Amino acid sequence: MTMTPFKQKIFVAYFDEMPQRIGREIVVDGVKIAVFRLLDDRVKAIGGVCPHTQGPLAEGIVSGEYVYCPLHDFKVSLLDGAVQEPDDGYVATYDTAIDDDKVYIYV
């Protein structure tokens, strides 16, 4: 039998304090995570470091459901963490929740 590991719920910010399309970086156990509020008010969280040059994805430009790495414009999906062609690679994705105006991620 395979056990699913317990996921820790981490407070990120108050929803109303998160500007749309502006990333916020948090660090959990030494791991950088980039959290974004999209234009439709969904919140997405991905690994905070570009797999190409370790650029800070929280500082990237958000367009739709993608963020562009600020160093070399790698296009990373905020839905599944996949780097878009012609480049390749991926970053982790994290579940998010909004509860009583508080944004959380699960790690």
C-alpha positions in Angstrom: 0.0 0.0 0.0 1.3 3.5 -1.0 0.8 6.3 1.5 0.4 9.8 0.3 2.6 12.2 2.3 0.9 14.8 4.4 1.0 18.2 2.7 1.7 21.2 4.9 -0.5 24.2 4.4 1.6 27.4 4.2 0.1 30.9 4.5 1.3 33.2 1.6 -0.6 36.5 1.9 -3.9 38.0 2.1 -5.7 37.7 -1.2 -6.5 41.4 -1.5 -2.9 42.3 -0.9 -1.7 40.3 -4.0 -1.7 42.4 -7.1 -2.8 40.6 -10.3 0.0 39.3 -12.5 2.8 40.2 -10.0 4.7 37.3 -8.5 5.5 36.8 -4.9 8.4 34.6 -3.8 8.3 32.6 -0.6 10.9 30.1 0.7 9.8 26.9 2.4 12.5 24.6 3.8 15.1 26.3 1.5 12.9 25.9 -1.7 11.9 29.0 -3.6 8.3 29.1 -4.7 6.7 31.7 -6.9 3.0 32.5 -6.3 0.9 34.5 -8.7 -2.6 35.9 -8.8 -4.0 35.7 -12.3 -6.4 38.2 -13.9 -9.3 35.9 -13.3 -8.3 35.8 -9.6 -7.0 32.2 -9.6 -3.8 31.8 -7.6 -1.1 29.6 -9.0 2.2 28.5 -7.4 5.2 27.0 -9.2 8.9 26.3 -8.4 10.5 29.7 -8.1 13.7 29.0 -10.1 13.9 28.8 -13.9 15.4 25.4 -14.9 17.6 27.1 -17.6 19.6 29.8 -15.7 18.0 29.7 -12.3 16.3 33.0 -12.9 13.8 34.2 -10.3 10.4 33.3 -11.8 8.5 35.5 -9.3 10.1 38.5 -11.0 8.9 37.3 -14.4 6.2 38.8 -16.7 2.9 37.1 -16.5 0.8 36.7 -19.7 -2.3 34.6 -19.4 -1.4 31.3 -17.8 2.4 31.7 -18.4 5.3 33.5 -16.8 8.3 34.5 -18.7 11.7 34.1 -17.0 13.2 37.6 -16.4 16.7 36.4 -17.6 16.1 34.7 -20.9 12.3 34.7 -21.6 11.7 31.0 -21.1 7.9 30.6 -21.1 6.7 28.5 -18.2 3.2 27.3 -17.7 1.6 28.3 -14.4 -0.8 25.3 -14.8 1.6 22.4 -15.1 5.1 23.9 -14.8 6.2 22.9 -18.3 8.7 25.1 -20.2 7.2 25.8 -23.6 8.9 24.8 -26.9 11.3 25.3 -28.4 12.8 25.2 -24.9 12.3 22.3 -22.5 12.2 21.5 -18.8 9.8 22.0 -16.0 9.3 23.3 -12.5 7.3 21.9 -9.7 3.7 23.0 -9.2 1.9 23.4 -5.9 -1.8 23.3 -5.0 -3.2 26.5 -3.7 -6.3 27.6 -1.7 -8.0 30.8 -0.8 -9.8 30.6 2.6 -11.3 33.6 4.3 -9.2 36.0 2.2 -6.0 34.1 3.0 -3.9 32.5 0.3 -2.2 29.2 1.1 0.0 26.7 -0.8 0.4 23.1 0.0 3.9 21.6 0.1 
